[in-house]
């Protein structure tokens, strides 16, 4: 065994643990920045946050056709807001954007890097080439989208071709925020590989405090928060039984409740929501604290809770409670998004329960408890 390497790992983990157990703990135990369907009410993003984002951000976006839904949606939002859509009353052209930020617009370089993050190592190399160009020295946000390749990757390929390269880029360019993204819906449902890989990305981002634009999650919900992820929703918003975007558009007023835009592979309403979520992302990266997001929280007629002993020495103890008898699944994910254990999957009676896991390796994990469309999560630290 190489003593030097082992010693460095031990020292590194000890330093990490000291940070975790010190005053830095609050930051370390945050849940990252997750932009999903709960971040699609553009009326909650205040004017000052939009202006602040335009002052602070210089964004480079790499994508192919599916990723263009964000920017074509953002294009249509300009006139929609100018016309008072959704009751917006903001300065004229406030949502304007262009490469360079001319005229007080958001500085966003569209198609900055060729390809999309399904093509590894091209997307990785193209990012380095772009950031190493002195002309792009002011860029402080990099965002890549997927096309369809996320559907075909294995768990290990997602780590090797996406998560590890993103980690590497973050180390090479510490002053740049790298935005993670999930792949678009592909009609394979909650048991399909795409759903599993997207959940892998999301869990990784939550566990490691990353920034995620959850493209897939936005496609699973209509503006009324009706969920279609369990109905084999596709990228065009079709599902088993209909098309949620067309149905919503047909029962609402164009120009007032939604706007027409050229959104590739999908419906205008989906492009609208991708644009709203994009501006949530820009506002938060620009310094906004997300005031108002609690107004979107769903109220359930049942409750779940989960608590952990941190750090745990060897055996992990998971305490959970549930207000009524439900089918429950509890999963434990490692920090690279792998499913490490499923200590419970079945019908759980109302009340308090204790679970124990004794075969986890030292490290940090995310424990997720799910039932129906409600989930709660917490972090678990294992020591030896």
C-alpha positions in Angstrom: 0.0 0.0 0.0 1.2 3.5 -0.8 1.5 5.2 2.6 1.8 8.7 1.2 -1.5 8.4 -0.8 -3.3 6.7 2.0 -2.1 9.4 4.5 -3.2 12.2 2.1 -6.7 10.7 1.8 -7.0 10.4 5.6 -5.8 13.9 6.2 -8.1 15.2 3.4 -11.1 13.5 4.9 -10.2 14.7 8.4 -10.0 18.3 7.2 -13.3 17.9 5.4 -14.9 16.5 8.5 -13.6 19.4 10.7 -15.2 21.8 8.2 -18.4 19.8 8.3 -18.6 19.9 12.1 -17.6 23.5 12.4 -19.4 26.7 11.6 -19.2 25.8 7.9 -21.7 23.1 8.5 -24.8 25.2 7.5 -23.3 25.8 4.0 -22.1 22.2 3.6 -25.5 20.8 4.5 -27.4 23.0 2.0 -29.2 21.2 -0.8 -27.5 23.0 -3.7 -29.4 25.1 -6.2 -32.1 22.9 -7.9 -34.1 24.7 -10.6 -37.1 22.6 -11.5 -40.9 22.9 -12.0 -41.2 24.7 -8.7 -39.1 27.5 -10.2 -41.4 28.3 -13.1 -43.5 31.2 -11.7 -41.8 34.1 -13.4 -44.1 36.6 -11.5 -42.2 35.8 -8.3 -38.8 36.9 -9.7 -38.5 40.5 -8.6 -37.2 43.3 -10.8 -34.1 44.0 -8.8 -33.1 40.3 -9.1 -33.4 40.4 -12.9 -31.3 43.6 -13.0 -28.8 42.2 -10.6 -28.4 39.1 -12.8 -27.7 41.2 -15.8 -25.1 43.1 -13.9 -23.2 40.1 -12.5 -23.4 37.3 -15.0 -21.6 36.4 -18.2 -23.0 33.1 -19.4 -21.8 30.7 -22.1 -24.3 28.1 -23.2 -23.5 25.0 -25.2 -26.4 22.9 -26.7 -28.0 21.4 -29.8 -31.7 21.4 -30.7 -33.3 20.4 -27.4 -31.3 22.9 -25.4 -32.6 25.7 -27.7 -35.9 25.5 -25.8 -34.4 27.8 -23.1 -33.2 30.5 -25.5 -36.2 30.4 -27.9 -38.4 30.6 -24.8 -36.4 33.5 -23.5 -36.7 35.3 -26.9 -40.5 35.0 -26.7 -40.6 36.1 -23.1 -39.4 39.6 -24.0 -42.5 40.6 -26.0 -44.8 38.6 -23.7 -43.6 40.6 -20.7 -43.7 43.9 -22.6 -47.4 43.2 -23.3 -48.2 42.5 -19.7 -48.6 38.7 -20.0 -49.3 37.0 -16.6 -49.9 40.5 -15.2 -46.3 41.4 -15.4 -45.5 45.1 -15.0 -41.8 45.5 -15.6 -39.6 47.9 -17.5 -39.7 47.5 -21.3 -37.3 44.8 -22.6 -36.2 43.8 -19.1 -35.8 40.2 -20.3 -33.7 41.1 -23.3 -30.4 39.1 -23.7 -27.6 39.0 -26.3 -24.0 38.0 -26.6 -22.0 40.7 -24.9 -24.9 42.3 -22.9 -25.2 45.3 -25.2 -27.9 47.8 -24.2 -28.2 46.6 -20.7 -29.2 43.1 -21.7 -28.2 39.8 -20.1 -24.8 38.7 -21.4 -25.5 35.2 -22.7 -23.4 33.7 -25.5 -25.7 31.2 -27.2 -24.1 28.2 -28.9 -20.9 29.3 -27.3 -19.4 25.8 -27.4 -20.4 23.4 -30.3 -22.2 20.2 -29.6 -23.9 19.1 -26.3 -22.9 17.2 -23.2 -23.9 13.9 -24.7 -20.8 13.9 -26.8 -17.8 13.2 -24.5 -15.0 14.1 -24.6 -15.9 16.8 -27.2 -18.0 18.9 -24.9 -15.3 18.8 -22.2 -12.6 19.8 -24.6 -14.7 22.5 -26.2 -15.3 24.0 -22.7 -11.6 24.2 -22.0 -10.9 25.7 -25.4 -13.6 28.3 -24.8 -12.6 29.2 -21.3 -8.8 29.4 -22.2 -9.6 31.9 -24.9 -8.6 35.4 -23.4 -11.7 36.9 -25.2 -13.9 34.9 -22.8 -12.1 35.8 -19.6 -15.2 37.4 -18.2 -17.4 34.3 -18.5 -18.5 33.2 -15.0 -21.3 30.7 -15.8 -21.0 27.6 -18.1 -24.2 25.7 -18.9 -24.5 22.7 -21.2 -27.7 20.8 -22.2 -28.3 17.2 -23.3 -29.9 16.1 -26.5 -31.0 12.4 -26.3 -27.8 10.7 -25.2 -28.6 10.6 -21.5 -31.2 7.9 -22.2 -28.5 5.4 -23.3 -25.8 5.9 -20.7 -25.2 3.4 -17.9 -24.7 4.5 -14.3 -21.0 4.2 -14.7 -20.9 6.0 -18.0 -22.9 8.9 -16.5 -20.1 9.1 -13.9 -17.2 8.8 -16.3 -18.6 10.9 -19.2 -20.4 13.6 -17.3 -20.1 13.9 -13.5 -16.3 13.4 -13.3 -15.6 15.7 -16.2 -17.8 18.4 -14.6 -15.9 17.9 -11.3 -12.6 18.3 -13.2 -13.8 21.5 -14.9 -14.9 22.9 -11.5 -11.4 22.3 -10.2 -9.7 23.8 -13.3 -11.9 26.9 -13.2 -12.9 27.7 -9.6 -14.3 31.1 -10.5 -16.8 29.7 -12.9 -20.2 28.2 -11.9 -20.9 25.1 -13.9 -24.6 24.3 -14.2 -25.6 20.7 -14.4 -28.6 19.6 -16.4 -30.8 16.5 -16.8 -31.8 15.0 -20.1 -35.2 15.5 -21.9 -38.1 13.2 -21.4 -38.2 10.1 -23.7 -41.5 8.4 -22.9 -39.9 5.5 -20.9 -41.5 6.4 -17.6 -40.3 6.2 -14.0 -38.7 2.7 -14.5 -36.9 3.8 -17.7 -33.1 4.3 -17.9 -33.5 8.0 -18.5 -35.4 8.6 -15.3 -32.8 6.6 -13.4 -29.9 8.6 -14.9 -31.7 11.9 -14.4 -32.3 10.9 -10.7 -28.6 10.0 -10.5 -27.7 13.6 -11.7 -30.2 15.2 -9.4 -29.1 13.2 -6.3 -25.4 14.0 -7.1 -26.2 17.7 -7.3 -28.2 17.7 -4.0 -25.5 15.7 -2.2 -22.6 17.8 -3.4 -24.2 21.3 -3.4 -24.1 21.7 -7.2 -26.3 23.9 -9.4 -28.9 21.9 -11.4 -31.3 23.0 -14.1 -33.7 20.0 -14.1 -34.8 20.1 -17.7 -36.6 16.7 -17.3 -38.5 17.7 -14.1 -40.0 20.7 -15.9 -41.4 18.5 -18.6 -43.1 16.3 -16.0 -45.5 19.0 -14.7 -48.0 21.4 -16.2 -48.5 24.9 -14.7 -51.1 23.6 -12.3 -48.6 21.2 -10.9 -50.3 18.1 -12.3 -47.7 15.3 -12.6 -47.1 13.3 -15.8 -43.8 11.6 -15.1 -45.6 8.4 -14.3 -47.6 8.5 -17.5 -44.7 8.0 -19.9 -44.4 11.7 -20.8 -42.3 12.5 -23.9 -40.3 15.5 -24.9 -43.2 16.9 -26.9 -45.3 16.9 -23.7 -47.4 13.9 -24.9 -48.2 11.3 -22.3 -50.4 8.2 -22.1 -53.8 9.8 -22.7 -53.0 13.2 -24.2 -50.6 16.1 -24.3 -50.4 18.2 -21.2 -49.1 21.4 -22.9 -51.6 21.4 -25.7 -54.5 20.7 -23.3 -53.4 23.6 -21.1 -52.9 26.0 -24.0 -56.3 25.2 -25.4 -58.0 26.1 -22.1 -56.0 29.3 -21.5 -55.5 32.6 -23.3 -52.5 33.1 -25.6 -50.8 36.3 -25.0 -52.2 36.5 -21.4 -51.5 33.1 -19.8 -48.9 31.8 -22.3 -47.1 32.9 -25.4 -46.2 31.3 -28.8 -42.5 30.6 -29.3 -40.5 28.2 -31.6 -39.5 25.5 -29.1 -37.8 22.6 -30.8 -39.3 19.2 -30.5 -42.0 20.4 -28.1 -44.9 22.8 -27.5 -44.7 26.6 -26.9 -45.9 26.2 -23.3 -42.9 24.0 -22.5 -40.6 26.6 -24.0 -42.3 29.2 -21.8 -41.6 27.2 -18.7 -38.0 26.5 -19.7 -37.5 30.3 -20.1 -39.2 31.1 -16.7 -36.9 28.5 -15.0 -33.9 29.9 -16.8 -34.5 33.4 -15.4 -35.0 31.9 -11.9 -31.5 30.3 -12.4 -30.0 33.6 -13.6 -31.6 35.5 -10.8 -30.3 33.1 -8.1 -26.8 32.9 -9.6 -26.9 36.7 -9.7 -27.4 36.8 -5.9 -31.2 36.6 -5.4 -32.1 34.4 -2.4 -35.3 33.0 -4.1 -37.8 35.0 -2.0 -41.2 33.7 -2.8 -40.4 30.1 -3.5 -42.1 28.9 -0.4 -45.4 30.2 -1.8 -45.2 27.3 -4.4 -44.8 24.5 -1.8 -47.4 21.8 -2.2 -49.6 21.0 0.8 -50.1 17.2 1.3 -52.7 15.5 3.5 -49.9 13.2 4.9 -46.4 13.9 6.2 -43.0 12.2 6.3 -39.9 12.9 8.2 -36.4 11.4 8.3 -33.6 12.1 10.8 -30.1 10.6 11.0 -27.2 10.4 13.6 -24.3 12.3 12.1 -21.6 11.3 11.9 -22.3 7.5 12.3 -19.5 5.1 13.3 -20.0 2.0 11.2 -23.7 1.3 11.5 -26.0 4.0 10.2 -29.2 4.7 12.1 -32.2 6.1 10.2 -35.2 7.3 12.1 -38.3 8.1 10.0 -41.9 8.8 10.7 -45.1 8.9 8.6 -48.5 10.2 9.3 -50.5 7.4 7.7 -50.0 3.9 6.1 -48.4 4.3 2.7 -46.1 2.6 0.3 -42.7 3.9 1.0 -39.2 3.5 -0.5 -36.0 4.6 1.2 -32.9 4.8 -0.9 -29.3 5.6 0.1 -27.1 7.3 -2.6 -23.4 7.8 -2.6 -21.9 11.2 -3.4 -21.4 10.2 -7.0 -25.1 9.4 -7.5 -24.9 5.6 -7.2 -27.6 3.7 -5.4 -25.8 2.3 -2.4 -28.7 0.7 -0.5 -32.4 0.4 -0.3 -33.1 -0.3 3.4 -36.9 -0.2 3.0 -39.3 -0.6 0.1 -42.9 -1.6 0.8 -45.9 -0.7 2.9 -45.1 1.3 6.1 -47.4 1.7 9.0 -48.1 5.1 10.4 -45.8 6.1 13.2 -42.1 6.2 14.0 -39.6 3.6 12.6 -35.9 2.9 13.0 -33.8 1.3 10.3 -30.1 0.3 10.5 -27.5 -0.2 7.7 -24.1 -1.7 8.6 -22.4 -2.3 5.2 -21.8 1.3 3.9 -18.2 2.4 3.2 -16.9 5.6 4.9 -18.1 8.7 3.1 -21.1 11.0 2.6 -24.5 9.8 1.4 -28.0 11.1 0.6 -30.9 9.3 2.2 -34.2 9.8 0.3 -37.6 8.7 1.5 -40.4 8.7 -1.1 -44.1 8.0 -1.2 -46.3 8.9 -4.1 -45.0 12.3 -5.3 -43.7 13.5 -1.9 -40.1 13.0 -0.9 -37.8 14.0 1.9 -34.1 13.7 2.1 -31.2 14.2 4.5 -27.5 13.6 4.5 -25.6 10.8 6.2 -21.9 10.7 7.1 -20.3 7.4 7.8 -17.0 7.1 9.6 -14.9 4.0 10.5 
